[in-house]
């Protein structure tokens, strides 16, 4: 009763002139709100293709995006290589391995100190540099001096390793300009294992499962070393989150974008 009186007071003319069902008190209240027309969903192939094309254009991964996503792993790989070469230089300076007792020994190790190392791709923090107890040894490590002179070539070769995979030949190409002499197969093997762990750390890392789109694309990367620019074709899988953020899930080096290459890459994502 109170509701009817309130409606009659608010709409006196409407109540008096009309006695139709839609002009009843509740009908009048309903009329205040305009009906909302439901949106029509378009799932035609043309519409889906257009929306996917727009999505790919606005979220396409660039060469810079790719290197940004793997840069921390590349820097860590450079760190492992330089630290390994420093250990090898110390072995030659002292004339003995760790805990080796020999008359040829000319000094002792005295722990490490940490320093930064500027690379082409950023600063490496916490580089472990050996300390020596050797009389009249005031020279700096040759490895660090050689790295500073050949930083572009060495960093480029490390990127090449990160793309193409670890091999004895590629590791040797990185070590040679740092050490400047013939190194033992065992040393190459030790460095190779360390690099391989860093590379696999990216491919086997844990990723989130909150992507709303999963996209695949081919990208041509340019890697500079030995005074030349080398072009590499890479197949990439990347996801897009609700926030619009892109994240590279994995990649593989390929000769081209053939059906076989893509099938192999996609199948390896589930291994």
Secondary structure, 3 states (H helix, E strand, C coil): CHHHHHHHHHCHHHHHHCCCHHHCHHHHHHHCCCCCCCCCCCCCHHHHHHHHHHHHHHHCCCHHHHHHHHHHHHHHHHHHHHHHHHHHHHHHHHCCCCCCCCCCCCCEEEEEEEEEEEECCEEEEEEEEEEEECCCCCCCCHHHHHHHHCHHHHHHHHHHHHHHCCCHHHHHHHHHHHHCCCCCHHHHHHHHHHHHHHHHHHHCCCCCCCEEEEEEEEEEEEEEECCEEEEEEEEEEEEEECCCCEEEEEEEEECCCCHHHHHHHHHHCCC
